[in-house]
Amino acid sequence: MNDLVLYIKESYNELVHKVTWPTWSMLLSNSRLVLIASIIIALIIFVFDAISRTILADFLYQLGTEN
């Protein structure tokens, strides 16, 4: 039980005195960066999906109907 109490005390001490927390402006800036990067990656995946869907519909699916 003493080990658990010691662990909790040391964890609290580390979180309060040793961890460097970001400022509110840094947090907002990094959040915006992650949001913009996520949107860009989603758009890239959307474009690749649209291209592959077009290729499949135009070429591969029509190969099966030529018989």
Buried (B, 14 or more C-beta within 10 A) or exposed (E): EEEEEEEEEEEEEEEEEEEEEEEEEEEEEEEEEEEEEEEEEEEEEEEEEEEEEEEEEEEEEEEEEEE
